[in-house]
Amino acid sequence: MFTAMYMAKKTTITLRDDVYQTLKEKAGARNISNQINRILIDYFSIIERMFGTMKTADLKDLRDHKDRCL
C-alpha cells in the first residue's frame, strides 16, 4: 500500500463540548487530529465529486420548445 506524506500545519479550532466528547470517544484522545482530517477530506472530496456527475444528455432526450409570449 502506498502512503503519501503531507506537510502538517498546526492550528487552533474551537469545538462544542459534545462534538469534542464524541470525537474523543470515537477516535481516542490522541487521534482527534487524524479523525478531523479524515472527516474534512471526506467532506470536501464529496463536494468536488458532485460536479460533472450528471449524465450526459442525448439528442433523442431533447424536445423542441417554443416560448409562447402573447
DSSP file (Angstrom, degrees, kcal/mol; ACC not computed):
  #  RESIDUE AA STRUCTURE BP1 BP2  ACC     N-H-->O    O-->H-N    N-H-->O    O-->H-N    TCO  KAPPA ALPHA  PHI   PSI    X-CA   Y-CA   Z-CA
    1    1 A M              0   0    0      0, 0.0     2,-0.4     0, 0.0     0, 0.0   0.000 360.0 360.0 360.0 137.5    0.0    0.0    0.0
    2    2 A F        -     0   0    0      2,-0.0     2,-0.5     0, 0.0     0, 0.0  -0.700 360.0-161.7 -87.7 132.5    1.3    3.4   -0.9
    3    3 A T        -     0   0    0     -2,-0.4     2,-0.4     2,-0.0     0, 0.0  -0.967   6.7-149.0-116.9 126.7    1.4    6.1    1.8
    4    4 A A        -     0   0    0     -2,-0.5     2,-0.5     2,-0.0    -2,-0.0  -0.737   9.1-138.9 -94.8 141.4    1.7    9.7    1.0
    5    5 A M        -     0   0    0     -2,-0.4     2,-0.3     0, 0.0    -2,-0.0  -0.859  22.0-172.1 -99.8 131.8    3.5   12.2    3.2
    6    6 A Y        -     0   0    0     -2,-0.5     2,-0.3     0, 0.0    -2,-0.0  -0.900  28.9-107.6-122.0 151.1    1.9   15.6    3.7
    7    7 A M        -     0   0    0     -2,-0.3     2,-0.4     1,-0.0     0, 0.0  -0.578  36.3-138.3 -72.7 138.2    3.1   18.7    5.5
    8    8 A A        -     0   0    0     -2,-0.3     2,-0.4     2,-0.0    -1,-0.0  -0.832  15.0-164.5-102.5 137.9    1.3   19.2    8.8
    9    9 A K        -     0   0    0     -2,-0.4     2,-0.4     2,-0.0    -2,-0.0  -0.975  15.1-135.1-120.0 134.7    0.2   22.6    9.9
   10   10 A K        +     0   0    0     -2,-0.4     2,-0.3     2,-0.0    -2,-0.0  -0.707  34.1 159.9 -88.1 138.9   -0.8   23.4   13.5
   11   11 A T        -     0   0    0     -2,-0.4     2,-0.5     2,-0.0    -2,-0.0  -0.958  35.7-120.8-149.2 165.3   -4.0   25.4   14.0
   12   12 A T        -     0   0    0     -2,-0.3     2,-0.3     2,-0.0    -2,-0.0  -0.952  28.8-179.5-113.7 128.9   -6.4   26.0   16.8
   13   13 A I        -     0   0    0     -2,-0.5     2,-0.6     2,-0.0    -2,-0.0  -0.910  22.2-134.2-123.4 154.7  -10.1   25.2   16.4
   14   14 A T        -     0   0    0     -2,-0.3     2,-0.3     0, 0.0    -2,-0.0  -0.945  25.4-174.5-111.6 120.7  -12.9   25.6   18.8
   15   15 A L        -     0   0    0     -2,-0.6     2,-0.1     1,-0.0    -2,-0.0  -0.842  29.1-109.9-112.4 148.1  -15.3   22.7   19.2
   16   16 A R     >  -     0   0    0     -2,-0.3     4,-2.4     1,-0.1     5,-0.2  -0.397  35.9-112.3 -66.5 156.0  -18.5   22.4   21.1
   17   17 A D  H  > S+     0   0    0      1,-0.2     4,-2.5     2,-0.2     5,-0.2   0.893 116.8  50.8 -59.8 -41.7  -18.2   20.2   24.1
   18   18 A D  H  > S+     0   0    0      2,-0.2     4,-2.0     1,-0.2    -1,-0.2   0.871 110.8  48.9 -67.2 -35.6  -20.5   17.5   22.7
   19   19 A V  H  > S+     0   0    0      2,-0.2     4,-2.6     1,-0.2    -2,-0.2   0.925 112.1  48.9 -67.3 -44.3  -18.5   17.4   19.4
   20   20 A Y  H  X S+     0   0    0     -4,-2.4     4,-2.7     1,-0.2    -2,-0.2   0.923 111.4  49.0 -61.1 -45.2  -15.2   17.1   21.3
   21   21 A Q  H  X S+     0   0    0     -4,-2.5     4,-2.4     2,-0.2    -1,-0.2   0.895 111.4  49.9 -63.4 -39.3  -16.6   14.3   23.5
   22   22 A T  H  X S+     0   0    0     -4,-2.0     4,-2.6     2,-0.2     5,-0.2   0.930 112.5  46.7 -65.0 -44.7  -17.9   12.4   20.5
   23   23 A L  H  X>S+     0   0    0     -4,-2.6     4,-3.0     1,-0.2     5,-0.7   0.912 112.5  50.7 -61.7 -41.6  -14.5   12.7   18.7
   24   24 A K  H  X5S+     0   0    0     -4,-2.7     4,-1.4    -5,-0.2    -2,-0.2   0.892 112.7  45.9 -64.2 -40.4  -12.7   11.6   21.8
   25   25 A E  H  <5S+     0   0    0     -4,-2.4    -2,-0.2    -5,-0.2    -1,-0.2   0.910 120.3  38.5 -68.3 -42.7  -14.9    8.6   22.3
   26   26 A K  H  <5S+     0   0    0     -4,-2.6    -2,-0.2    -5,-0.2    -3,-0.2   0.893 132.8  21.3 -77.8 -40.5  -14.7    7.5   18.6
   27   27 A A  H  <5S-     0   0    0     -4,-3.0    -3,-0.2    -5,-0.2    -2,-0.2   0.685 104.9-116.8-103.7 -21.2  -11.1    8.3   17.8
   28   28 A G    ><< -     0   0    0     -4,-1.4     3,-1.2    -5,-0.7     4,-0.3  -0.036  35.4 -79.4  92.7 154.7   -9.4    8.4   21.2
   29   29 A A  T 3  S+     0   0    0      1,-0.3     3,-0.5     2,-0.2    -1,-0.1   0.797 129.3  46.7 -63.0 -30.5   -7.7   11.4   22.9
   30   30 A R  T 3  S+     0   0    0      1,-0.2    -1,-0.3    -3,-0.1     4,-0.2   0.506 111.1  50.6 -93.0  -3.7   -4.5   11.1   20.8
   31   31 A N  S <> S+     0   0    0     -3,-1.2     4,-2.2     1,-0.1    -1,-0.2   0.185  71.2 107.7-118.5  16.9   -6.2   10.6   17.4
   32   32 A I  H  > S+     0   0    0     -3,-0.5     4,-2.6    -4,-0.3     5,-0.2   0.913  80.6  52.4 -62.0 -42.5   -8.6   13.5   17.3
   33   33 A S  H  > S+     0   0    0      1,-0.2     4,-2.5     2,-0.2    -1,-0.2   0.919 109.8  48.1 -60.3 -45.1   -6.5   15.4   14.8
   34   34 A N  H  > S+     0   0    0      1,-0.2     4,-2.4     2,-0.2    -1,-0.2   0.899 111.9  50.2 -62.4 -40.4   -6.4   12.4   12.5
   35   35 A Q  H  X S+     0   0    0     -4,-2.2     4,-2.4     2,-0.2    -2,-0.2   0.915 110.5  48.7 -65.6 -43.1  -10.1   11.9   12.8
   36   36 A I  H  X S+     0   0    0     -4,-2.6     4,-2.6     2,-0.2     5,-0.2   0.916 111.2  50.9 -62.8 -42.9  -10.8   15.6   12.0
   37   37 A N  H  X S+     0   0    0     -4,-2.5     4,-2.5    -5,-0.2    -2,-0.2   0.926 110.9  48.5 -58.8 -45.2   -8.5   15.4    9.0
   38   38 A R  H  X S+     0   0    0     -4,-2.4     4,-2.4     2,-0.2    -2,-0.2   0.910 112.0  48.8 -62.0 -43.5  -10.3   12.3    7.7
   39   39 A I  H  X S+     0   0    0     -4,-2.4     4,-2.5     2,-0.2    -2,-0.2   0.925 113.3  46.7 -63.3 -45.3  -13.8   14.0    8.2
   40   40 A L  H  X S+     0   0    0     -4,-2.6     4,-2.7     2,-0.2     5,-0.3   0.892 111.7  50.3 -66.9 -39.8  -12.7   17.1    6.4
   41   41 A I  H  X S+     0   0    0     -4,-2.5     4,-2.2    -5,-0.2     5,-0.2   0.929 112.7  47.0 -63.4 -44.7  -11.1   15.2    3.5
   42   42 A D  H  X S+     0   0    0     -4,-2.4     4,-1.7    -5,-0.2    -2,-0.2   0.916 113.5  49.3 -61.8 -43.0  -14.3   13.2    3.1
   43   43 A Y  H  X S+     0   0    0     -4,-2.5     4,-1.6     1,-0.2    -2,-0.2   0.946 115.6  40.7 -63.6 -49.8  -16.5   16.3    3.2
   44   44 A F  H  X S+     0   0    0     -4,-2.7     4,-1.8     1,-0.2    -1,-0.2   0.822 112.6  54.2 -73.3 -30.0  -14.5   18.3    0.7
   45   45 A S  H  X S+     0   0    0     -4,-2.2     4,-1.8    -5,-0.3    -1,-0.2   0.836 106.3  53.3 -73.1 -30.3  -13.9   15.4   -1.7
   46   46 A I  H  X S+     0   0    0     -4,-1.7     4,-1.1    -5,-0.2    -2,-0.2   0.923 108.8  49.2 -66.8 -43.8  -17.7   14.7   -1.8
   47   47 A I  H >X S+     0   0    0     -4,-1.6     3,-0.6     1,-0.2     4,-0.5   0.915 112.2  48.1 -62.4 -42.6  -18.4   18.3   -2.8
   48   48 A E  H >< S+     0   0    0     -4,-1.8     3,-0.8     1,-0.2    -1,-0.2   0.865 108.8  54.1 -66.1 -35.6  -15.8   18.2   -5.5
   49   49 A R  H 3< S+     0   0    0     -4,-1.8    -1,-0.2     1,-0.2    -2,-0.2   0.702  93.1  71.8 -73.0 -18.4  -17.1   14.9   -6.9
   50   50 A M  H X< S+     0   0    0     -4,-1.1     3,-1.2    -3,-0.6     2,-0.3   0.796  80.1  86.3 -70.2 -26.2  -20.6   16.2   -7.3
   51   51 A F  T << S+     0   0    0     -3,-0.8     0, 0.0    -4,-0.5     0, 0.0  -0.584  99.1  13.3 -75.8 132.8  -19.6   18.5  -10.2
   52   52 A G  T 3  S+     0   0    0     -2,-0.3    -1,-0.2     3,-0.0    -2,-0.1   0.587  92.0 111.8  83.1  10.8  -19.7   16.7  -13.5
   53   53 A T    <   +     0   0    0     -3,-1.2     2,-0.2     2,-0.1    -2,-0.1   0.566  43.8 107.3 -93.4  -7.7  -21.7   13.7  -12.3
   54   54 A M  S    S-     0   0    0     -4,-0.2     3,-0.1     1,-0.1     2,-0.0  -0.511  80.3-111.2 -69.7 133.4  -24.9   14.4  -14.2
   55   55 A K        -     0   0    0     -2,-0.2    -1,-0.1     1,-0.1    -2,-0.1  -0.340  37.9 -99.6 -67.6 148.9  -25.2   12.0  -17.0
   56   56 A T        -     0   0    0      1,-0.1     2,-0.3    -3,-0.1    -1,-0.1  -0.371  35.7-118.4 -70.7 144.4  -24.8   13.5  -20.5
   57   57 A A        -     0   0    0     -3,-0.1     2,-0.3    -2,-0.1    -1,-0.1  -0.628  21.6-144.1 -84.4 139.4  -28.0   14.3  -22.4
   58   58 A D    >   -     0   0    0     -2,-0.3     3,-1.6     1,-0.1     4,-0.5  -0.731  21.9-118.1 -98.5 152.2  -28.5   12.6  -25.7
   59   59 A L  G >  S+     0   0    0     -2,-0.3     3,-1.1     1,-0.3    -1,-0.1   0.813 113.7  61.4 -61.4 -29.7  -30.2   14.4  -28.6
   60   60 A K  G 3  S+     0   0    0      1,-0.2    -1,-0.3     3,-0.0    -3,-0.0   0.709  99.1  57.6 -70.5 -17.6  -33.1   12.0  -28.6
   61   61 A D  G <  S+     0   0    0     -3,-1.6    -1,-0.2     2,-0.1     2,-0.2   0.618  89.8  92.8 -84.0 -13.5  -33.9   13.1  -25.0
   62   62 A L    <   -     0   0    0     -3,-1.1     2,-0.3    -4,-0.5    -3,-0.0  -0.572  60.4-157.7 -85.6 143.7  -34.3   16.8  -26.1
   63   63 A R        -     0   0    0     -2,-0.2     2,-0.7     2,-0.0    -2,-0.1  -0.863  23.4-112.1-115.9 154.3  -37.7   18.2  -27.0
   64   64 A D        -     0   0    0     -2,-0.3     2,-0.4     2,-0.0    -2,-0.0  -0.774  39.2-176.2 -87.5 116.6  -38.4   21.2  -29.1
   65   65 A H        -     0   0    0     -2,-0.7     2,-0.4     2,-0.0    -2,-0.0  -0.915   9.5-163.4-116.0 140.6  -39.9   24.0  -27.0
   66   66 A K        -     0   0    0     -2,-0.4     2,-0.3     2,-0.0    -2,-0.0  -0.957  24.9-117.3-120.6 142.6  -41.1   27.4  -28.2
   67   67 A D        -     0   0    0     -2,-0.4     2,-0.8     1,-0.1    -2,-0.0  -0.602  21.1-152.2 -75.0 134.2  -41.8   30.4  -26.0
   68   68 A R        +     0   0    0     -2,-0.3     2,-0.5     2,-0.0    -1,-0.1  -0.774  25.4 166.9-110.9  86.7  -45.4   31.4  -26.1
   69   69 A C              0   0    0     -2,-0.8    -2,-0.0     1,-0.1     0, 0.0  -0.872 360.0 360.0-101.5 129.4  -45.4   35.1  -25.4
   70   70 A L              0   0    0     -2,-0.5    -1,-0.1     0, 0.0    -2,-0.0   0.418 360.0 360.0-101.1 360.0  -48.7   37.0  -26.0
